């Protein structure tokens, strides 16, 4: 039987023809490629009916805007590695580290062998289930918050694949994730009494002013540790947040001879990332007023640091840090966290997270009746929803509301506008 030849089509219509190889072929115009040339896709099959079905499906996908982009047919592992390289210049170092760990430790071993276009929602759900039963090095099961973090990374990575046209739907968008009961627990900020006890304990603690700033002004850990003396204006009683200390990362400087597995314990360790980064957001670069007692505390702290500098002599590293170790070097966030826990014990205050100091400061602004706009500026927020997350309805506010309701609903001297009248009888 003579083979049918493809007719030239000039109006972009789909064509179906039988080639000299004996197979049926179809070609469908679905748009324009990146270089401006027509994007005309090819399908083939043993019979005309098979090809006609493929052509119809491709035309329907074109109408719905669900045609996959031409290019590599990724595996999940291949796409995730490519995606990490794409996003790295646009995100902070600490954010990238979280993404990279989620990809390397969980996503690639768990679902990396699938073809990207064949990844299904149930594959992700099964991965999350396996993660919850996995026993960590500490002998405990993985926290649900860690599963949520992995899910957020997967959702973002596959959203970008969808945006670039390598997927038609995001499988992570429909995945059910385990309920995070830890996130449902309400943060209880420190009370005013507890804050004052922390202030008293901090007064006799080296670098204690660092925690006073956290509780009074709500600066993030990295923002406090990134402060330099040039950022503190004693005359105008303000400090400016310009940078944030990031978690250090080290490499061995001993060529592997020190015997330590982790580079952080190497006596000749070298830091492989910058000490600081820009604040978390554009709003994070801000100027905050200093209360008089905090100004006095910082003056005392500076005097003590000058005395330490003289004692250290040539060993002093003059980095200009407001809060430094005994030799003037920037403080590690892990060391800072340990000192917070110790200060809680010295002050006799219940165990709370270091980040709860920020919740405490935000709630104090709520108690003082500070306007939302001013609160956002002081805390370095761009999203008003953050106030709902950080400001808590503590006992004094609950009591005040109850007293206002009591006066409004039960006391005799009710405002005239609040009085109701009995309905008049009809007729």
C-alpha positions as a LaTeX table, in Angstrom:
\begin{tabular}{lrrr}
\hline
Residue & $x$ (\AA) & $y$ (\AA) & $z$ (\AA) \\
\hline
Unk1 & 0.00 & 0.00 & 0.00 \\
Unk2 & 1.34 & 3.37 & $-0.93$ \\
Unk3 & 2.34 & 5.51 & 2.00 \\
Unk4 & 0.59 & 8.81 & 2.40 \\
Unk5 & 2.78 & 11.85 & 2.41 \\
Unk6 & 2.32 & 14.79 & 4.78 \\
Unk7 & 0.74 & 17.81 & 3.18 \\
Unk8 & 2.29 & 21.18 & 3.86 \\
Unk9 & 0.16 & 23.22 & 6.25 \\
Unk10 & 0.52 & 26.97 & 6.34 \\
Unk11 & $-2.21$ & 28.00 & 8.78 \\
Unk12 & $-0.95$ & 26.14 & 11.87 \\
Unk13 & $-3.60$ & 23.41 & 11.71 \\
Unk14 & $-2.82$ & 19.95 & 13.06 \\
Unk15 & $-1.89$ & 17.26 & 10.55 \\
Unk16 & $-2.03$ & 13.46 & 10.58 \\
Unk17 & $-0.18$ & 11.34 & 8.04 \\
Unk18 & 1.41 & 7.94 & 7.50 \\
Unk19 & 5.15 & 8.04 & 7.00 \\
Unk20 & 7.51 & 5.85 & 5.01 \\
Unk21 & 8.41 & 4.05 & 8.24 \\
Unk22 & 4.90 & 2.60 & 8.39 \\
Unk23 & 3.88 & 4.55 & 11.49 \\
Unk24 & 1.21 & 7.21 & 11.66 \\
Unk25 & 2.39 & 10.66 & 12.69 \\
Unk26 & 0.70 & 13.80 & 13.94 \\
Unk27 & 1.93 & 17.35 & 14.29 \\
Unk28 & 0.25 & 20.04 & 16.39 \\
Unk29 & 1.15 & 23.72 & 16.73 \\
Unk30 & 1.04 & 24.63 & 20.42 \\
Unk31 & 2.65 & 28.06 & 20.48 \\
Unk32 & 6.02 & 29.73 & 20.01 \\
Unk33 & 9.41 & 28.61 & 21.32 \\
Unk34 & 11.78 & 30.82 & 23.30 \\
Unk35 & 13.70 & 31.67 & 20.12 \\
Unk36 & 10.53 & 32.86 & 18.35 \\
Unk37 & 10.07 & 29.84 & 16.07 \\
Unk38 & 6.77 & 27.94 & 15.99 \\
Unk39 & 6.49 & 25.21 & 18.60 \\
Unk40 & 5.08 & 22.29 & 16.63 \\
Unk41 & 4.87 & 19.00 & 18.55 \\
Unk42 & 5.12 & 15.52 & 17.09 \\
Unk43 & 3.25 & 12.35 & 18.11 \\
Unk44 & 3.18 & 8.92 & 16.49 \\
Unk45 & 1.44 & 5.54 & 16.73 \\
Unk46 & 0.69 & 2.26 & 14.93 \\
Unk47 & $-2.76$ & 3.32 & 13.72 \\
Unk48 & $-4.42$ & 6.50 & 12.64 \\
Unk49 & $-6.93$ & 6.21 & 15.49 \\
Unk50 & $-4.16$ & 6.18 & 18.08 \\
Unk51 & $-2.50$ & 9.24 & 16.58 \\
Unk52 & $-5.83$ & 11.04 & 16.21 \\
Unk53 & $-6.43$ & 10.54 & 19.94 \\
Unk54 & $-2.97$ & 11.88 & 20.79 \\
Unk55 & $-3.50$ & 14.89 & 18.52 \\
Unk56 & $-6.88$ & 15.62 & 20.13 \\
Unk57 & $-5.37$ & 15.38 & 23.61 \\
Unk58 & $-2.56$ & 17.74 & 22.66 \\
Unk59 & $-5.02$ & 20.22 & 21.14 \\
Unk60 & $-7.10$ & 20.09 & 24.32 \\
Unk61 & $-3.99$ & 20.70 & 26.44 \\
Unk62 & $-3.16$ & 23.65 & 24.19 \\
Unk63 & $-6.63$ & 25.11 & 24.73 \\
Unk64 & $-6.36$ & 24.65 & 28.50 \\
Unk65 & $-2.83$ & 26.05 & 28.59 \\
Unk66 & $-1.40$ & 22.78 & 29.93 \\
Unk67 & 1.18 & 21.94 & 27.27 \\
Unk68 & 4.51 & 20.94 & 28.75 \\
Unk69 & 7.44 & 23.13 & 27.84 \\
Unk70 & 9.89 & 21.66 & 25.30 \\
Unk71 & 13.18 & 20.69 & 26.80 \\
Unk72 & 14.65 & 18.07 & 29.12 \\
Unk73 & 12.34 & 15.46 & 30.56 \\
Unk74 & 13.43 & 15.74 & 34.16 \\
Unk75 & 13.51 & 13.16 & 36.89 \\
Unk76 & 12.44 & 14.57 & 40.24 \\
Unk77 & 16.04 & 14.41 & 41.47 \\
Unk78 & 17.32 & 16.15 & 38.33 \\
Unk79 & 14.76 & 18.92 & 38.59 \\
Unk80 & 15.38 & 19.51 & 42.31 \\
Unk81 & 19.13 & 19.86 & 41.77 \\
Unk82 & 18.54 & 22.21 & 38.81 \\
Unk83 & 16.04 & 24.20 & 40.88 \\
Unk84 & 18.47 & 24.64 & 43.77 \\
Unk85 & 21.01 & 26.13 & 41.38 \\
Unk86 & 18.37 & 28.49 & 39.97 \\
Unk87 & 17.09 & 29.82 & 43.29 \\
Unk88 & 20.43 & 30.13 & 45.09 \\
Unk89 & 21.31 & 33.65 & 43.84 \\
Unk90 & 17.88 & 34.96 & 44.85 \\
Unk91 & 17.57 & 33.75 & 48.46 \\
Unk92 & 19.53 & 34.12 & 51.66 \\
Unk93 & 22.27 & 31.68 & 52.58 \\
Unk94 & 20.37 & 30.29 & 55.55 \\
Unk95 & 17.24 & 29.81 & 53.44 \\
Unk96 & 19.23 & 27.98 & 50.78 \\
Unk97 & 20.78 & 25.72 & 53.41 \\
Unk98 & 17.29 & 24.68 & 54.54 \\
Unk99 & 16.21 & 23.99 & 50.97 \\
Unk100 & 19.37 & 22.03 & 50.19 \\
Unk101 & 19.07 & 19.85 & 53.26 \\
Unk102 & 15.41 & 19.04 & 52.59 \\
Unk103 & 16.31 & 18.05 & 49.01 \\
Unk104 & 19.45 & 16.07 & 49.87 \\
Unk105 & 18.24 & 14.26 & 52.99 \\
Unk106 & 14.56 & 13.66 & 52.25 \\
Unk107 & 13.21 & 14.48 & 48.78 \\
Unk108 & 15.87 & 12.97 & 46.53 \\
Unk109 & 16.20 & 9.66 & 48.47 \\
Unk110 & 12.42 & 9.44 & 48.90 \\
Unk111 & 10.98 & 10.40 & 45.48 \\
Unk112 & 13.96 & 11.35 & 43.31 \\
Unk113 & 13.77 & 8.36 & 40.93 \\
Unk114 & 10.31 & 9.30 & 39.60 \\
Unk115 & 9.95 & 11.14 & 36.34 \\
Unk116 & 8.88 & 14.68 & 37.12 \\
Unk117 & 5.75 & 14.46 & 34.95 \\
Unk118 & 4.75 & 11.16 & 36.58 \\
Unk119 & 5.07 & 12.29 & 40.20 \\
Unk120 & 1.76 & 11.92 & 42.01 \\
Unk121 & 0.33 & 13.37 & 45.18 \\
Unk122 & 0.28 & 9.96 & 46.86 \\
Unk123 & 4.04 & 9.63 & 46.36 \\
Unk124 & 4.57 & 12.69 & 48.53 \\
Unk125 & 2.04 & 11.55 & 51.12 \\
Unk126 & 3.77 & 8.19 & 51.44 \\
Unk127 & 7.10 & 9.99 & 51.88 \\
Unk128 & 5.70 & 12.14 & 54.69 \\
Unk129 & 4.32 & 9.05 & 56.40 \\
Unk130 & 7.69 & 7.30 & 56.22 \\
Unk131 & 9.42 & 10.37 & 57.62 \\
Unk132 & 7.24 & 10.30 & 60.74 \\
Unk133 & 8.26 & 6.72 & 61.50 \\
Unk134 & 11.96 & 7.31 & 60.92 \\
Unk135 & 14.10 & 7.23 & 64.06 \\
Unk136 & 16.69 & 10.02 & 64.33 \\
Unk137 & 20.21 & 9.75 & 65.71 \\
Unk138 & 18.86 & 10.84 & 69.08 \\
Unk139 & 16.58 & 7.80 & 69.19 \\
Unk140 & 13.40 & 9.82 & 68.67 \\
Unk141 & 10.99 & 10.00 & 65.75 \\
Unk142 & 11.10 & 12.96 & 63.43 \\
Unk143 & 9.17 & 16.03 & 64.50 \\
Unk144 & 6.12 & 16.94 & 62.47 \\
Unk145 & 7.49 & 20.45 & 62.01 \\
Unk146 & 10.36 & 18.92 & 60.00 \\
Unk147 & 7.86 & 17.15 & 57.73 \\
Unk148 & 6.07 & 20.46 & 57.19 \\
Unk149 & 9.38 & 22.09 & 56.26 \\
Unk150 & 10.09 & 19.41 & 53.64 \\
Unk151 & 6.56 & 19.83 & 52.27 \\
Unk152 & 7.04 & 23.59 & 51.91 \\
Unk153 & 10.27 & 23.06 & 49.96 \\
Unk154 & 8.59 & 20.47 & 47.68 \\
Unk155 & 5.62 & 22.74 & 47.06 \\
Unk156 & 7.86 & 25.65 & 46.10 \\
Unk157 & 10.14 & 23.55 & 43.88 \\
Unk158 & 7.21 & 22.03 & 41.97 \\
Unk159 & 5.46 & 25.40 & 41.77 \\
Unk160 & 8.50 & 26.70 & 39.90 \\
Unk161 & 8.42 & 23.63 & 37.62 \\
Unk162 & 4.76 & 24.45 & 36.95 \\
Unk163 & 5.59 & 28.09 & 36.28 \\
Unk164 & 8.29 & 27.12 & 33.78 \\
Unk165 & 6.00 & 24.69 & 32.00 \\
Unk166 & 7.66 & 21.42 & 33.03 \\
Unk167 & 4.52 & 20.37 & 34.95 \\
Unk168 & 0.84 & 20.92 & 34.31 \\
Unk169 & $-0.16$ & 20.59 & 37.98 \\
Unk170 & 1.72 & 20.73 & 41.26 \\
Unk171 & 1.38 & 17.38 & 43.06 \\
Unk172 & 2.43 & 18.95 & 46.37 \\
Unk173 & $-0.48$ & 21.41 & 46.24 \\
Unk174 & $-2.96$ & 18.62 & 46.97 \\
Unk175 & $-0.88$ & 16.50 & 49.35 \\
Unk176 & $-2.24$ & 15.95 & 52.84 \\
Unk177 & 0.38 & 16.59 & 55.49 \\
Unk178 & 0.34 & 15.38 & 59.09 \\
Unk179 & $-1.27$ & 17.77 & 61.53 \\
Unk180 & 1.41 & 19.78 & 63.31 \\
Unk181 & 0.23 & 19.76 & 66.92 \\
Unk182 & 3.38 & 21.61 & 67.98 \\
Unk183 & 2.33 & 24.64 & 65.94 \\
Unk184 & $-1.11$ & 24.60 & 67.58 \\
Unk185 & 0.41 & 25.16 & 71.02 \\
Unk186 & $-0.05$ & 28.81 & 71.93 \\
Unk187 & 3.16 & 30.67 & 72.69 \\
Unk188 & 2.95 & 32.19 & 76.15 \\
Unk189 & 5.12 & 35.34 & 76.27 \\
Unk190 & 7.00 & 36.21 & 79.43 \\
Unk191 & 5.05 & 38.22 & 81.96 \\
Unk192 & 6.18 & 41.65 & 83.13 \\
Unk193 & 7.35 & 40.08 & 86.40 \\
Unk194 & 9.38 & 37.47 & 84.48 \\
Unk195 & 10.86 & 40.15 & 82.22 \\
Unk196 & 12.07 & 42.15 & 85.22 \\
Unk197 & 13.64 & 39.04 & 86.71 \\
Unk198 & 15.46 & 38.43 & 83.44 \\
Unk199 & 16.67 & 42.04 & 83.42 \\
Unk200 & 18.02 & 41.66 & 86.95 \\
Unk201 & 19.86 & 38.46 & 86.08 \\
Unk202 & 21.21 & 39.97 & 82.84 \\
Unk203 & 22.68 & 42.96 & 84.69 \\
Unk204 & 25.32 & 40.73 & 86.30 \\
Unk205 & 25.88 & 38.54 & 83.21 \\
Unk206 & 28.54 & 39.10 & 80.56 \\
Unk207 & 26.80 & 40.38 & 77.39 \\
Unk208 & 23.55 & 40.45 & 79.39 \\
Unk209 & 22.45 & 43.59 & 77.54 \\
Unk210 & 22.07 & 41.41 & 74.49 \\
Unk211 & 19.05 & 39.66 & 76.04 \\
Unk212 & 17.62 & 42.91 & 77.38 \\
Unk213 & 17.54 & 44.19 & 73.80 \\
Unk214 & 15.77 & 41.03 & 72.67 \\
Unk215 & 13.06 & 41.30 & 75.34 \\
Unk216 & 12.59 & 45.07 & 75.18 \\
Unk217 & 12.98 & 45.75 & 71.45 \\
Unk218 & 12.19 & 42.37 & 69.88 \\
Unk219 & 15.25 & 42.18 & 67.61 \\
Unk220 & 15.85 & 38.77 & 66.04 \\
Unk221 & 18.82 & 36.74 & 67.23 \\
Unk222 & 20.87 & 37.42 & 64.11 \\
Unk223 & 20.04 & 41.15 & 64.24 \\
Unk224 & 21.30 & 41.51 & 67.82 \\
Unk225 & 24.47 & 39.49 & 67.20 \\
Unk226 & 25.11 & 41.50 & 64.02 \\
Unk227 & 25.09 & 44.87 & 65.79 \\
Unk228 & 28.26 & 46.94 & 65.64 \\
Unk229 & 29.04 & 50.02 & 67.70 \\
Unk230 & 28.59 & 52.25 & 64.65 \\
Unk231 & 24.94 & 51.16 & 64.69 \\
Unk232 & 24.37 & 52.63 & 68.17 \\
Unk233 & 23.75 & 56.39 & 68.39 \\
Unk234 & 24.01 & 57.30 & 72.06 \\
Unk235 & 23.32 & 61.01 & 71.47 \\
Unk236 & 19.98 & 60.41 & 69.76 \\
Unk237 & 19.27 & 57.20 & 71.70 \\
Unk238 & 18.61 & 54.99 & 68.68 \\
Unk239 & 20.14 & 51.90 & 67.12 \\
Unk240 & 19.98 & 50.92 & 63.47 \\
Unk241 & 19.60 & 47.35 & 62.25 \\
Unk242 & 21.78 & 46.98 & 59.15 \\
Unk243 & 22.88 & 43.34 & 59.13 \\
Unk244 & 22.26 & 39.95 & 60.72 \\
Unk245 & 24.69 & 37.35 & 62.01 \\
Unk246 & 24.34 & 34.05 & 60.15 \\
Unk247 & 25.10 & 30.57 & 61.38 \\
Unk248 & 28.76 & 29.81 & 60.62 \\
Unk249 & 29.85 & 26.94 & 58.41 \\
Unk250 & 33.37 & 25.57 & 58.60 \\
Unk251 & 35.78 & 23.40 & 56.66 \\
Unk252 & 38.82 & 21.53 & 57.94 \\
Unk253 & 42.05 & 23.47 & 57.78 \\
Unk254 & 44.16 & 20.53 & 58.86 \\
Unk255 & 43.88 & 18.34 & 55.74 \\
Unk256 & 41.92 & 15.81 & 57.80 \\
Unk257 & 44.59 & 15.17 & 60.42 \\
Unk258 & 42.82 & 16.60 & 63.47 \\
Unk259 & 40.73 & 13.46 & 64.04 \\
Unk260 & 37.43 & 15.31 & 64.31 \\
Unk261 & 34.57 & 14.28 & 62.05 \\
Unk262 & 32.95 & 17.71 & 62.00 \\
Unk263 & 34.94 & 20.69 & 60.79 \\
Unk264 & 33.53 & 22.92 & 63.53 \\
Unk265 & 35.73 & 21.11 & 66.06 \\
Unk266 & 38.90 & 21.35 & 63.99 \\
Unk267 & 41.55 & 23.52 & 65.73 \\
Unk268 & 42.47 & 24.97 & 62.33 \\
Unk269 & 38.89 & 25.34 & 61.06 \\
Unk270 & 38.09 & 27.90 & 58.37 \\
Unk271 & 34.75 & 29.67 & 58.06 \\
Unk272 & 33.37 & 29.20 & 54.55 \\
Unk273 & 30.58 & 31.76 & 54.55 \\
Unk274 & 30.35 & 35.48 & 55.37 \\
Unk275 & 29.82 & 36.34 & 59.03 \\
Unk276 & 26.75 & 38.50 & 58.33 \\
Unk277 & 24.03 & 38.97 & 55.76 \\
Unk278 & 21.43 & 41.65 & 55.09 \\
Unk279 & 18.34 & 41.66 & 57.35 \\
Unk280 & 15.57 & 39.17 & 56.70 \\
Unk281 & 13.49 & 41.64 & 54.66 \\
Unk282 & 13.64 & 45.21 & 53.41 \\
Unk283 & 11.59 & 46.29 & 56.44 \\
Unk284 & 14.18 & 44.58 & 58.63 \\
Unk285 & 16.61 & 47.44 & 57.99 \\
Unk286 & 15.19 & 49.87 & 60.53 \\
Unk287 & 16.00 & 52.36 & 63.29 \\
Unk288 & 14.66 & 51.70 & 66.78 \\
Unk289 & 14.52 & 54.07 & 69.75 \\
Unk290 & 16.37 & 53.13 & 72.94 \\
Unk291 & 14.75 & 53.58 & 76.38 \\
Unk292 & 16.87 & 55.50 & 78.90 \\
Unk293 & 17.67 & 52.43 & 81.08 \\
Unk294 & 18.84 & 50.50 & 78.02 \\
Unk295 & 21.11 & 53.39 & 76.97 \\
Unk296 & 22.69 & 53.36 & 80.43 \\
Unk297 & 23.09 & 49.57 & 80.28 \\
Unk298 & 24.81 & 49.76 & 76.88 \\
Unk299 & 27.20 & 52.43 & 78.18 \\
Unk300 & 28.20 & 50.15 & 81.04 \\
Unk301 & 28.55 & 47.24 & 78.63 \\
Unk302 & 30.84 & 49.26 & 76.35 \\
Unk303 & 33.05 & 50.21 & 79.30 \\
Unk304 & 33.40 & 46.55 & 80.25 \\
Unk305 & 34.26 & 45.61 & 76.67 \\
Unk306 & 36.98 & 48.29 & 76.50 \\
Unk307 & 38.46 & 46.82 & 79.67 \\
Unk308 & 38.45 & 43.33 & 78.08 \\
Unk309 & 40.13 & 44.72 & 74.97 \\
Unk310 & 42.96 & 46.16 & 77.03 \\
Unk311 & 43.45 & 42.86 & 78.85 \\
Unk312 & 43.47 & 40.84 & 75.59 \\
Unk313 & 46.02 & 43.12 & 73.96 \\
Unk314 & 47.25 & 41.81 & 70.60 \\
Unk315 & 44.87 & 38.84 & 70.77 \\
Unk316 & 41.85 & 41.11 & 70.39 \\
Unk317 & 39.95 & 40.88 & 67.09 \\
Unk318 & 38.64 & 44.39 & 66.51 \\
Unk319 & 35.48 & 43.68 & 64.53 \\
Unk320 & 33.48 & 46.43 & 66.18 \\
Unk321 & 30.85 & 43.99 & 67.50 \\
Unk322 & 28.58 & 45.25 & 70.24 \\
Unk323 & 28.40 & 41.71 & 71.62 \\
Unk324 & 31.53 & 39.61 & 71.22 \\
Unk325 & 33.46 & 36.84 & 72.93 \\
Unk326 & 36.40 & 37.50 & 75.24 \\
Unk327 & 38.69 & 38.15 & 72.26 \\
Unk328 & 36.34 & 40.45 & 70.30 \\
Unk329 & 35.10 & 37.85 & 67.84 \\
Unk330 & 31.48 & 37.57 & 66.68 \\
Unk331 & 29.35 & 35.23 & 68.81 \\
Unk332 & 28.04 & 31.99 & 67.32 \\
Unk333 & 24.22 & 31.68 & 67.37 \\
Unk334 & 24.56 & 28.25 & 68.99 \\
Unk335 & 26.64 & 29.68 & 71.83 \\
Unk336 & 24.15 & 32.52 & 72.20 \\
Unk337 & 21.27 & 30.05 & 72.51 \\
Unk338 & 23.07 & 28.21 & 75.32 \\
Unk339 & 23.60 & 31.44 & 77.24 \\
Unk340 & 19.88 & 32.26 & 76.95 \\
Unk341 & 18.99 & 28.91 & 78.48 \\
Unk342 & 21.46 & 29.49 & 81.31 \\
Unk343 & 20.06 & 32.99 & 81.95 \\
Unk344 & 16.56 & 31.53 & 82.28 \\
Unk345 & 17.84 & 29.20 & 85.00 \\
Unk346 & 19.69 & 31.97 & 86.83 \\
Unk347 & 16.58 & 34.19 & 86.75 \\
Unk348 & 14.32 & 31.35 & 87.86 \\
Unk349 & 12.10 & 31.79 & 84.83 \\
Unk350 & 10.31 & 28.94 & 83.03 \\
Unk351 & 12.00 & 27.43 & 79.99 \\
Unk352 & 11.02 & 29.25 & 76.78 \\
Unk353 & 12.55 & 29.55 & 73.34 \\
Unk354 & 14.97 & 32.35 & 72.55 \\
Unk355 & 12.61 & 33.46 & 69.76 \\
Unk356 & 9.86 & 33.84 & 72.37 \\
Unk357 & 11.66 & 37.01 & 73.45 \\
Unk358 & 10.48 & 38.51 & 70.16 \\
Unk359 & 6.92 & 37.37 & 70.89 \\
Unk360 & 7.24 & 38.98 & 74.32 \\
Unk361 & 8.36 & 42.33 & 72.92 \\
Unk362 & 5.55 & 42.36 & 70.35 \\
Unk363 & 2.98 & 41.58 & 73.04 \\
Unk364 & 4.32 & 44.42 & 75.21 \\
Unk365 & 3.62 & 46.80 & 72.32 \\
Unk366 & 0.07 & 45.44 & 72.22 \\
Unk367 & $-0.33$ & 46.03 & 75.98 \\
Unk368 & 0.89 & 49.60 & 75.51 \\
Unk369 & $-1.66$ & 50.22 & 72.74 \\
Unk370 & 0.98 & 51.00 & 70.10 \\
Unk371 & $-0.61$ & 51.43 & 66.66 \\
Unk372 & $-0.29$ & 48.59 & 64.13 \\
Unk373 & 1.70 & 50.73 & 61.71 \\
Unk374 & 4.24 & 51.69 & 64.37 \\
Unk375 & 4.43 & 48.11 & 65.61 \\
Unk376 & 5.25 & 46.83 & 62.12 \\
Unk377 & 7.98 & 49.45 & 61.71 \\
Unk378 & 9.57 & 48.65 & 65.09 \\
Unk379 & 9.46 & 44.89 & 64.59 \\
Unk380 & 10.61 & 44.97 & 60.95 \\
Unk381 & 7.50 & 43.41 & 59.41 \\
Unk382 & 5.97 & 43.92 & 55.97 \\
Unk383 & 2.94 & 41.64 & 56.43 \\
Unk384 & 0.24 & 42.82 & 58.90 \\
Unk385 & $-0.60$ & 39.14 & 59.54 \\
Unk386 & 2.62 & 38.89 & 61.55 \\
Unk387 & 0.99 & 40.91 & 64.34 \\
Unk388 & $-1.63$ & 38.22 & 64.75 \\
Unk389 & 1.12 & 35.61 & 64.93 \\
Unk390 & 3.35 & 37.43 & 67.43 \\
Unk391 & 0.99 & 39.47 & 69.60 \\
Unk392 & $-0.83$ & 37.32 & 72.14 \\
Unk393 & $-3.95$ & 37.86 & 74.24 \\
Unk394 & $-2.22$ & 37.61 & 77.60 \\
Unk395 & $-3.90$ & 37.63 & 81.04 \\
Unk396 & $-3.89$ & 41.45 & 81.58 \\
Unk397 & $-5.64$ & 41.98 & 78.26 \\
Unk398 & $-8.19$ & 39.25 & 78.99 \\
Unk399 & $-8.89$ & 40.81 & 82.40 \\
Unk400 & $-9.26$ & 44.28 & 80.89 \\
Unk401 & $-11.74$ & 43.02 & 78.29 \\
Unk402 & $-13.74$ & 41.20 & 80.99 \\
Unk403 & $-13.91$ & 44.38 & 83.09 \\
Unk404 & $-15.07$ & 46.41 & 80.10 \\
Unk405 & $-17.80$ & 43.86 & 79.39 \\
Unk406 & $-18.83$ & 43.95 & 83.04 \\
Unk407 & $-19.22$ & 47.72 & 82.96 \\
Unk408 & $-21.00$ & 47.63 & 79.63 \\
Unk409 & $-23.49$ & 44.82 & 80.23 \\
Unk410 & $-24.09$ & 44.57 & 83.97 \\
Unk411 & $-23.50$ & 47.93 & 85.68 \\
Unk412 & $-26.42$ & 50.34 & 86.00 \\
Unk413 & $-24.67$ & 53.25 & 84.38 \\
Unk414 & $-24.96$ & 51.88 & 80.85 \\
Unk415 & $-24.21$ & 54.31 & 78.01 \\
Unk416 & $-27.47$ & 55.53 & 76.36 \\
Unk417 & $-26.34$ & 54.29 & 72.95 \\
Unk418 & $-26.10$ & 50.77 & 74.35 \\
Unk419 & $-29.61$ & 50.70 & 75.84 \\
Unk420 & $-32.26$ & 48.67 & 74.06 \\
Unk421 & $-35.98$ & 49.33 & 74.07 \\
Unk422 & $-38.70$ & 46.79 & 74.39 \\
Unk423 & $-40.47$ & 46.05 & 71.11 \\
Unk424 & $-43.82$ & 47.82 & 70.85 \\
Unk425 & $-46.87$ & 45.53 & 70.71 \\
Unk426 & $-48.52$ & 45.40 & 67.33 \\
Unk427 & $-52.05$ & 46.63 & 66.80 \\
\hline
\end{tabular}
